[in-house]
């Protein structure tokens, strides 16, 4: 099990799942005035389990992607003491288990009407068990004056293995876009 924990930063370097499988959630402080936000800077994550801190190259990719996305929305990057908000990112990777019950004897699909007198399920069905890595990237927006969290976006997906850096960066960019499409609140893109 310790070997698995040593591999987690390496697995995250291959990036979180393709964007078609990214699940995004977000929440925000409804009392916050997002129209007054014009500048940002970077803050530090306070988590010991942050996979991006363990992998500085991947963190640079996420940071560059977030910088580009925020600047495309006309936010200016400034020094931390002059910023309206601080952006804090972190990531967590967890091992997950997937079970598939094929339902019938010897792995064959069993029709609902099929129930032989000897009890077809007595011969056992087939259950496949597989393990995978699920990664979550958290993007927090903190009011720099009040030092309070005002927006949080989470993107969760299956960790994918990329050998091509361009494909990896494209996946990071799409991942960031899916999360930040909901920031600031009220600017969410409508899906068709």
PEUR-V427479 format. One line per field, one symbol per residue. psi: psi as a letter, one per 30 degrees, with the letter a starting at -180 (. if undefined). Layout:
# PEUR-V427479
psi=???
This chain:
# PEUR-V427479
psi=eeeefffeeeefffllllffgkkkkllljffkjffgkflllklkkgkfgjfeefifeeeeeeeeeeeeeeffggkkkakeffkelkkkkllkkkklkkkjjfflkggkkjkffjilffiefffkakkkklklkkkkkkjkjkjeefhkkfkkkkkklkkljkfkeeeeeeeeeeeeeeeffgklkfgkkkk.
